Amino acid sequence: MKVSEFINPAEEHDIVEAIKEAELNTSGEIRVHIEHKCPKDRFERALEIFEKLEMHKTELSNGVLIYVAIDDHQLVILGDKGINEVVPKGFWESTRDEILSQFKHQHFKRGLVNGILEAGKQLKQHFPYQSDDTNELDNEISKG
């Protein structure tokens, strides 16, 4: 499946809008990366993409990457150290479960949108939106 078959341009627009909406409630930064194959351990690959996208350079170390490898059916939600230092164990399970429940029914856009909005709710608990908050990372979907 091509990335363009996984999500079309209109769906991609909806996903980017979900990122913008989620980030209205939090100082956290959310990115999505989609590629066909995961060439190594999924967590190692997600970390590699996280660094490539310079997500570790946010002021509060509160970036979140939703990594998807289409052909290999891999999903990773990776939070930066600022998040991992304050959240309880299993913090991202509800977000992951929301995404996967939709992916199982081939509702890829809905899964990502719902997951992004859930991530925003989760982040708001520990990283509420600040009046001087700036968008530190691009909201566009990264593709491999």
C-alpha positions as a LaTeX table, in Angstrom:
\begin{tabular}{lrrr}
\hline
Residue & $x$ (\AA) & $y$ (\AA) & $z$ (\AA) \\
\hline
Met1 & 0.00 & 0.00 & 0.00 \\
Lys2 & 1.34 & 3.42 & $-0.92$ \\
Val3 & 1.25 & 6.23 & 1.62 \\
Ser4 & $-1.20$ & 7.99 & $-0.74$ \\
Glu5 & $-3.47$ & 4.93 & $-0.51$ \\
Phe6 & $-3.15$ & 4.83 & 3.26 \\
Ile7 & $-4.28$ & 8.47 & 3.50 \\
Asn8 & $-5.28$ & 10.69 & 0.60 \\
Pro9 & $-4.61$ & 14.47 & 0.47 \\
Ala10 & $-8.02$ & 15.37 & 1.97 \\
Glu11 & $-7.46$ & 12.92 & 4.83 \\
Glu12 & $-3.95$ & 14.26 & 5.32 \\
His13 & $-5.42$ & 17.76 & 5.66 \\
Asp14 & $-7.85$ & 16.47 & 8.33 \\
Ile15 & $-4.98$ & 14.86 & 10.24 \\
Val16 & $-2.95$ & 18.09 & 10.18 \\
Glu17 & $-6.03$ & 19.98 & 11.40 \\
Ala18 & $-6.36$ & 17.46 & 14.26 \\
Ile19 & $-2.74$ & 18.18 & 15.24 \\
Lys20 & $-3.48$ & 21.92 & 15.28 \\
Glu21 & $-6.62$ & 21.34 & 17.37 \\
Ala22 & $-4.84$ & 19.05 & 19.84 \\
Glu23 & $-2.02$ & 21.56 & 20.27 \\
Leu24 & $-4.48$ & 24.34 & 21.18 \\
Asn25 & $-4.83$ & 22.71 & 24.61 \\
Thr26 & $-1.22$ & 21.87 & 25.31 \\
Ser27 & 2.30 & 23.20 & 24.99 \\
Gly28 & 3.21 & 19.70 & 23.76 \\
Glu29 & 4.10 & 19.14 & 20.12 \\
Ile30 & 2.69 & 16.25 & 18.08 \\
Arg31 & 4.10 & 14.87 & 14.83 \\
Val32 & 3.05 & 11.96 & 12.64 \\
His33 & 5.49 & 9.97 & 10.49 \\
Ile34 & 4.27 & 7.38 & 7.99 \\
Glu35 & 6.43 & 5.03 & 5.96 \\
His36 & 6.05 & 1.67 & 4.26 \\
Lys37 & 8.57 & $-0.53$ & 5.98 \\
Cys38 & 10.23 & $-0.46$ & 9.35 \\
Pro39 & 13.84 & $-1.37$ & 8.54 \\
Lys40 & 14.77 & $-2.20$ & 12.15 \\
Asp41 & 13.25 & $-2.51$ & 15.62 \\
Arg42 & 10.17 & $-0.26$ & 15.61 \\
Phe43 & 11.24 & 1.65 & 18.74 \\
Glu44 & 14.75 & 2.22 & 17.36 \\
Arg45 & 13.26 & 3.44 & 14.10 \\
Ala46 & 10.79 & 5.76 & 15.86 \\
Leu47 & 13.68 & 7.22 & 17.88 \\
Glu48 & 15.69 & 7.70 & 14.69 \\
Ile49 & 12.76 & 9.59 & 13.08 \\
Phe50 & 12.20 & 11.56 & 16.30 \\
Glu51 & 15.78 & 12.82 & 16.13 \\
Lys52 & 15.69 & 13.38 & 12.35 \\
Leu53 & 12.61 & 15.60 & 12.80 \\
Glu54 & 14.48 & 17.41 & 15.62 \\
Met55 & 11.64 & 16.72 & 18.01 \\
His56 & 14.10 & 16.61 & 20.90 \\
Lys57 & 14.68 & 20.36 & 20.50 \\
Thr58 & 11.41 & 21.57 & 22.06 \\
Glu59 & 11.83 & 23.88 & 25.02 \\
Leu60 & 10.04 & 21.58 & 27.50 \\
Ser61 & 11.13 & 18.30 & 25.87 \\
Asn62 & 7.47 & 17.53 & 25.27 \\
Gly63 & 7.30 & 16.33 & 21.69 \\
Val64 & 5.31 & 13.24 & 20.76 \\
Leu65 & 5.82 & 11.18 & 17.63 \\
Ile66 & 3.16 & 8.85 & 16.24 \\
Tyr67 & 5.15 & 6.50 & 14.02 \\
Val68 & 3.39 & 4.20 & 11.54 \\
Ala69 & 4.99 & 1.61 & 9.23 \\
Ile70 & 2.13 & 0.61 & 6.92 \\
Asp71 & 3.37 & $-2.65$ & 5.37 \\
Asp72 & 4.85 & $-3.97$ & 8.62 \\
His73 & 1.79 & $-3.03$ & 10.72 \\
Gln74 & 3.95 & $-1.18$ & 13.24 \\
Leu75 & 2.85 & 1.67 & 15.49 \\
Val76 & 4.89 & 3.51 & 18.10 \\
Ile77 & 3.96 & 6.50 & 20.18 \\
Leu78 & 7.19 & 8.04 & 21.41 \\
Gly79 & 7.32 & 10.87 & 23.92 \\
Asp80 & 10.36 & 12.99 & 24.72 \\
Lys81 & 12.12 & 12.89 & 28.10 \\
Gly82 & 10.13 & 15.82 & 29.53 \\
Ile83 & 6.97 & 13.79 & 29.10 \\
Asn84 & 8.43 & 10.49 & 30.24 \\
Glu85 & 9.69 & 12.08 & 33.47 \\
Val86 & 6.20 & 13.13 & 34.62 \\
Val87 & 3.65 & 10.71 & 33.21 \\
Pro88 & 2.55 & 7.45 & 34.81 \\
Lys89 & 3.38 & 4.06 & 33.34 \\
Gly90 & 0.99 & 3.19 & 30.53 \\
Phe91 & 0.32 & 6.86 & 29.78 \\
Trp92 & 0.06 & 6.31 & 26.01 \\
Glu93 & $-1.94$ & 3.07 & 26.09 \\
Ser94 & $-5.32$ & 4.78 & 25.59 \\
Thr95 & $-3.96$ & 6.69 & 22.61 \\
Arg96 & $-2.43$ & 3.56 & 21.09 \\
Asp97 & $-5.61$ & 1.58 & 21.66 \\
Glu98 & $-7.73$ & 4.27 & 20.03 \\
Ile99 & $-5.54$ & 4.28 & 16.92 \\
Leu100 & $-5.35$ & 0.50 & 16.65 \\
Ser101 & $-9.08$ & 0.00 & 17.13 \\
Gln102 & $-9.71$ & 2.13 & 14.04 \\
Phe103 & $-6.81$ & 0.68 & 12.02 \\
Lys104 & $-8.29$ & $-2.82$ & 12.48 \\
His105 & $-11.32$ & $-1.63$ & 10.50 \\
Gln106 & $-9.18$ & 0.11 & 7.83 \\
His107 & $-10.19$ & 3.53 & 9.20 \\
Phe108 & $-6.69$ & 4.97 & 9.06 \\
Lys109 & $-7.56$ & 8.66 & 9.04 \\
Arg110 & $-10.08$ & 8.25 & 11.85 \\
Gly111 & $-7.52$ & 6.28 & 13.88 \\
Leu112 & $-4.86$ & 8.95 & 13.52 \\
Val113 & $-7.26$ & 11.85 & 14.14 \\
Asn114 & $-8.72$ & 10.17 & 17.23 \\
Gly115 & $-5.25$ & 9.25 & 18.47 \\
Ile116 & $-3.93$ & 12.77 & 17.96 \\
Leu117 & $-6.88$ & 14.30 & 19.82 \\
Glu118 & $-6.42$ & 11.77 & 22.64 \\
Ala119 & $-2.70$ & 12.57 & 22.78 \\
Gly120 & $-3.59$ & 16.26 & 23.10 \\
Lys121 & $-5.92$ & 15.48 & 26.04 \\
Gln122 & $-3.24$ & 13.38 & 27.71 \\
Leu123 & $-0.58$ & 16.06 & 27.20 \\
Lys124 & $-2.85$ & 18.79 & 28.56 \\
Gln125 & $-2.74$ & 17.11 & 31.99 \\
His126 & 1.00 & 17.70 & 32.34 \\
Phe127 & 1.72 & 20.36 & 29.73 \\
Pro128 & $-1.22$ & 22.78 & 29.56 \\
Tyr129 & $-1.26$ & 25.45 & 26.90 \\
Gln130 & 0.65 & 28.58 & 27.89 \\
Ser131 & $-0.34$ & 32.07 & 26.72 \\
Asp132 & 3.13 & 32.59 & 25.23 \\
Asp133 & 3.20 & 29.15 & 23.57 \\
Thr134 & 4.60 & 28.96 & 20.06 \\
Asn135 & 4.31 & 26.11 & 17.59 \\
Glu136 & 7.83 & 24.71 & 17.78 \\
Leu137 & 7.43 & 21.87 & 15.27 \\
Asp138 & 5.89 & 21.55 & 11.84 \\
Asn139 & 2.39 & 20.03 & 11.88 \\
Glu140 & 2.72 & 18.43 & 8.46 \\
Ile141 & 2.89 & 14.66 & 8.18 \\
Ser142 & 6.41 & 13.36 & 7.65 \\
Lys143 & 6.70 & 10.52 & 5.12 \\
Gly144 & 9.43 & 8.00 & 4.54 \\
\hline
\end{tabular}
